[in-house]
């Protein structure tokens, strides 16, 4: 987690920046939620999404 321009942020394993959150506690809580979702398998990983996106580009 990091603070920038008065807001709190965290980076995902995919390199995305999430935020800003007004409070450090809120950013920390959302980071914990994100980690639990990733560990549970409820969020698709980038490798899973990439073929779907490529297929949509070919079709559409």
PyMOL commands that set and color helices and strands:
alter all, ss='L'
color gray80, all
select helices_A, chain A and resi 24-40+46-59
alter helices_A, ss='H'
color red, helices_A
select strands_A, chain A and resi 2-4+7-11+17-21
alter strands_A, ss='S'
color yellow, strands_A
deselect
rebuild
show_as cartoon
